[in-house]
C-alpha cells in the first residue's frame, strides 16, 4: 500500500515541496532545528558534485545547522533517475528514523517526489521500433514538436518533465504508443517506497508576482557569483558538454555564453524566463499530488503547528 498523509499509524516523514525560489530551503532549516530533523534533498541537480552555484546548494553554515543527505553523491557524467532517488531516499529516511530523528524531504523535483511517495511504473521494456520512430520524428520536426504531442496525450506528465527532457519525452510517448495508456495513469497504479510511514505533505506557495521577483533575484545572484566560471571549470576538468546536469536551468545558458551564442546578460535574462516557466509547471504538478496541505511560504509558525499536530507533540 502506498504511504498516505491520512494514515494515523507509523513513523512520520515530512515532505516540503513547492516551486523553485519559493523559500523551501530556509524554512526547512528552521524546521530541522525545531524538530530535531535531518534534510533529504529532493533536487535532481544537487546530487551532482561540482554543480553548486546554479543548483543553490546549501553552504557551510546551512550544513552546520542541519545534516543534509543526497547532495554531491554523483559524478556529472552519470545519469541519476527518479528510481535511483526513490531507493536512496527511502533508505536514508529509514536511517534517520532509526536515529530517532525526523526526516524532512525537501525539494522541487516533482517526478522524484512522486516516485518516492507513489512508486514507479516498471514497464513495458524498450520497444526499439517505436523508439526509433520517435527519435526520427524528433530529428525531422524538432523536440518541440515531440513535446507538443506529449502535452496533447499526457498533459500531466508533460508538465512534470518540461520541454527539453528528450529522454523522458521519448519514453513517455513510447509507453503511450505501446500500452495505449498515458504514463501518468500508470503511475497511479503503483506503490510507494515508504510503506508503513505517515507522510506529512506540505506545499509552499507565494503570490505569482513575488515568486517572479525572487526568481529574478536568484538568477542575478547566480550569475554574479560566477556561474559561467563554474561551468568553465567543469569543462576544463574534462566533463563533456553532454553531461546530464548541463541540461539544467542556468547551466545550459552558461554554456551558451562560453560558446559565444549568448552574452552573459542574455543568458541571465533567458534563465529567469525559463525558470518562471518551470515554476509554473512545478505548481501544476504539486497541486495534483494527493494529501498536500498548502501554506504561505512565510507562515513558518503555521507549518510548524501542522507538523507538531501530526507528531502529536
Secondary structure by P-SEA (a helix, b strand, c coil): ccccccccccbbbbbbbbcccccaaaaaaaaaaacbbbbbbccccccccccccccccccaaaaaaccccccccccccccccaaaaaaaaaaaaaaaaaacbbbbbcccaaaaaaaaaccccccccccaaaaaaaaaaaaaccaaaaaaaaaaccaaaaaaccccaaaaaaaaaaaaaaccccaaaaaaacccccccbbbbbbbbbccaaaaaaaaaaaaaaaaaacaaaaaaaaaaaccccccccccccaaaaaaaaaaccccaaaaaaaaaaaaaaaaaaaaaaaaaccbbbbbcccaaaaaaaaaaaaacc
